[in-house]
Amino acid sequence: MGGQSLTGGELAFLARISRPTASEHLTKLVAARLIAVTRKRRYCYYRIASSLVAQMLESMKAVAAIEVPPRHTPRSSQAEALRFARTCYDHLADRLGVAIADALVARGCVILSAEGGEVTDAGLRFLLAFGLDLGSRSKRIFCRPCLDWSERRYHIAGLVGTHLWRRCEELNWLVRGRDSRTVRVTSAGRAGLHEVFGLDLAQLEQIQPPQPDSLLTFHGASVPSFHQVASRRARNDQMAKGSF
C-alpha cells in the first residue's frame, strides 16, 4: 500500500511468513490480477496492480475498523508514526492527510461527500498556485474522498490527492519512511504546511485516535460505531416486544 515494488523475500519478512508460503500466495494474487509483477535480472518485484485495487483494500480496512470490535494492540513508536502520517497507495493519509482535507474543505477549495469529491473554481486556482500539475490528461478520477481506516474520516485521493503528495515531496516537506508507509514531516514542512494550509503540527500531534465506541464523523456527518448500533438495536427490539 506504500506504492513501492517489493521482492517476495521482502514481503515474506514484512508479513512474518516463510518464503515458500509468500510465493504461493503471490502466485495466486498475480493470477487474480490483484498484484502485478516485474522481473528484473534474478528478482521479481511485486506491487499492487492498480489504484482501484488499492481503493478496495483501504475500503476493507475501513469497514473492519468500524464494524469489528478492535483487538488490543500495544502502542509503539512505529504505530504512532503510522497513525500520524502515512501513504495510502499514492496519496497522503491518516491524521495529516485528513487535516489537509479539512483545511481545503474549510477554505471552500474542495467538496467531499459519500457521493464523491469536487474541486471548486477557487480550489483549482489555489491548487495550481501551490504548484500542482492538474492539466495532464489522465483516465484517473480527478478528485475523490477516501475513507481513512484509522481516523474514520475522509482524506483526498484521485489525481488531486496524488499530486498533493508529490508536491509536498518535491518541496521536501514530507519524507517517506524507508521500510514502511510512514511519512515524516521535515522542519521546512512544518513551516510550509502552517503557511499554506494553516496546520498547527504541534496541536495535530496531540490528537488522540478515535475510540471504538466514539461517534464516527465524516466531515460533519455523524456515523454510529458498531457497539452503538448493536445497543440501539437491542433497545429497539426490547421496546417492540413491550408494545405488544
C-alpha positions in Angstrom: 0.0 0.0 0.0 3.0 2.2 0.1 3.2 2.3 -3.7 6.6 0.6 -3.8 7.6 -2.6 -5.6 9.0 -5.3 -3.2 10.5 -8.7 -3.8 8.9 -11.9 -2.5 11.6 -12.2 0.2 10.9 -8.6 1.5 7.2 -9.3 1.6 7.7 -12.6 3.4 9.9 -10.8 6.0 7.3 -8.0 6.5 4.4 -10.5 6.8 6.5 -12.8 9.1 5.9 -15.8 7.0 8.2 -18.2 5.1 9.3 -17.5 1.6 7.5 -20.6 0.1 4.3 -19.5 1.8 4.7 -16.0 0.4 5.5 -17.3 -3.1 2.3 -19.5 -3.1 0.1 -16.5 -2.1 1.8 -14.1 -4.6 1.3 -16.6 -7.4 -2.4 -16.6 -6.7 -2.7 -12.9 -6.4 -0.9 -12.4 -9.7 -3.2 -14.9 -11.3 -6.2 -12.9 -9.9 -4.6 -9.7 -11.3 -4.7 -8.1 -7.9 -0.9 -7.5 -7.9 1.5 -7.1 -10.8 5.0 -8.5 -11.1 8.1 -7.1 -12.8 11.0 -9.3 -13.5 14.5 -7.7 -13.3 17.5 -10.0 -13.5 17.2 -12.6 -10.8 14.4 -10.9 -8.9 10.7 -10.5 -9.2 9.2 -7.2 -7.9 5.6 -7.2 -6.8 3.2 -4.2 -6.5 -0.5 -3.5 -6.2 -1.9 -3.8 -9.7 -3.9 -0.5 -9.8 -5.3 2.3 -7.7 -8.7 0.5 -7.9 -7.2 -2.5 -6.1 -5.7 -0.2 -3.5 -9.0 1.6 -3.0 -10.7 -1.8 -2.5 -8.1 -2.8 0.2 -8.5 0.6 2.0 -12.3 0.2 1.9 -12.0 -3.3 3.5 -9.8 -1.8 6.3 -12.3 1.0 6.9 -15.2 -1.5 7.2 -13.2 -3.7 9.5 -12.3 -0.7 11.7 -15.9 0.3 12.1 -17.8 -3.0 12.2 -15.4 -5.3 14.0 -14.5 -4.8 17.7 -10.8 -4.0 17.8 -8.2 -6.2 19.3 -5.9 -4.8 21.9 -2.5 -3.9 20.4 0.4 -2.5 22.4 1.3 1.1 21.4 4.6 1.5 19.7 6.5 4.4 18.2 6.1 2.9 14.7 2.4 2.5 15.1 2.1 6.1 16.4 4.1 7.4 13.4 1.9 5.4 11.1 -1.2 6.9 12.6 0.1 10.4 12.2 1.1 10.3 8.6 1.3 7.6 6.0 0.9 6.9 2.3 -2.3 5.3 1.1 -1.0 3.8 -2.1 -0.3 7.1 -4.0 -1.7 9.8 -1.7 -1.4 11.0 1.8 -3.5 9.6 4.7 -4.0 9.4 8.4 -4.1 12.5 10.7 -2.1 14.7 8.4 -3.9 13.6 5.3 -7.3 14.2 7.0 -6.1 17.6 8.3 -5.1 18.8 4.8 -8.5 17.6 3.5 -10.3 19.5 6.3 -8.3 22.7 5.5 -9.2 22.5 1.9 -12.9 21.9 2.7 -12.9 24.8 5.2 -11.5 27.1 2.6 -14.1 26.1 0.0 -11.5 24.5 -2.2 -12.9 21.0 -2.3 -16.2 19.4 -1.5 -16.1 15.9 -0.1 -19.1 13.6 0.4 -20.1 10.0 0.2 -21.2 10.6 -3.4 -17.7 11.8 -4.5 -15.3 14.8 -4.5 -15.3 18.1 -6.3 -12.7 20.8 -6.7 -14.3 24.3 -6.8 -13.1 27.1 -9.1 -11.4 28.8 -6.2 -9.9 25.4 -5.2 -8.5 24.9 -8.7 -6.8 28.3 -8.6 -5.4 27.6 -5.1 -4.0 24.2 -6.1 -2.5 25.5 -9.3 -0.8 28.3 -7.4 0.5 25.7 -5.0 2.3 24.1 -7.9 0.0 21.1 -8.7 0.2 19.9 -12.3 -3.5 19.2 -12.9 -3.6 19.8 -16.6 -2.1 16.5 -17.7 -4.5 14.0 -19.4 -5.4 11.0 -17.3 -8.1 8.4 -17.1 -8.0 8.5 -13.3 -10.7 10.1 -11.2 -9.8 13.7 -10.7 -10.8 14.0 -7.0 -12.5 11.5 -4.7 -12.9 11.1 -0.9 -11.0 8.1 0.6 -12.3 6.9 3.9 -9.3 6.8 6.3 -9.4 3.4 8.2 -7.7 4.8 11.3 -9.1 8.3 11.5 -12.5 7.2 10.1 -12.9 10.4 8.1 -12.1 11.4 4.6 -8.8 12.3 3.1 -8.3 13.2 -0.6 -7.5 10.6 -3.2 -7.6 10.6 -7.0 -5.4 12.8 -9.2 -5.6 15.7 -6.8 -4.5 13.5 -3.8 -1.6 12.1 -5.8 -0.3 15.5 -6.9 -0.7 16.9 -3.4 1.5 14.2 -2.0 4.1 14.5 -4.8 4.2 18.3 -4.4 4.9 18.0 -0.7 7.7 15.5 -1.5 9.2 17.9 -4.2 9.2 20.7 -1.6 11.0 18.4 0.9 8.1 19.0 3.3 7.4 15.3 3.6 9.8 12.3 3.5 8.7 8.7 3.0 9.9 6.1 5.5 12.5 3.7 4.2 10.8 0.4 5.1 7.2 1.4 5.8 4.4 3.6 4.8 5.2 6.2 7.4 5.8 9.8 6.4 8.0 12.2 8.3 7.4 16.0 8.3 10.6 18.0 7.9 11.3 21.4 9.6 10.6 23.0 6.3 7.3 21.0 6.1 6.1 22.2 9.5 6.6 25.8 8.4 5.2 25.2 4.9 2.1 23.3 6.0 1.3 26.0 8.5 1.7 28.8 6.0 -0.2 27.2 3.1 -2.8 25.1 4.9 -2.9 26.7 8.3 -2.0 23.5 10.1 -0.6 23.5 13.6 1.5 20.4 13.7 2.2 20.6 17.4 -1.6 20.5 18.0 -2.1 17.8 15.4 0.4 15.5 17.1 -1.6 15.7 20.4 -4.9 14.4 18.8 -5.9 11.0 20.1 -7.1 8.4 17.6 -10.9 7.7 17.7 -12.1 5.2 20.3 -14.1 2.1 19.3 -17.3 3.4 21.0 -16.9 7.0 19.9 -19.1 8.6 17.3 -17.5 8.4 13.9 -17.6 11.7 11.9 -17.0 12.2 8.2 -16.7 16.0 7.6 -19.8 16.9 9.6 -21.7 13.7 9.2 -22.0 11.5 12.3 -22.0 7.8 12.0 -22.5 5.5 15.0 -20.0 2.9 15.8 -20.6 -0.9 15.8 -21.3 -1.1 19.5 -23.7 1.9 19.4 -25.6 0.3 16.5 -25.8 -3.0 18.4 -27.0 -1.4 21.7 -29.6 0.7 19.9 -30.9 -2.3 18.0 -31.2 -4.2 21.3 -33.1 -1.4 22.9 -35.4 -1.1 19.9 -36.1 -4.8 19.9 -36.9 -4.7 23.6 -39.3 -1.7 23.1 -41.0 -3.5 20.3 -41.6 -6.6 22.4 -43.0 -4.4 25.3 -45.5 -2.7 23.0 -47.4 -5.9 22.3 
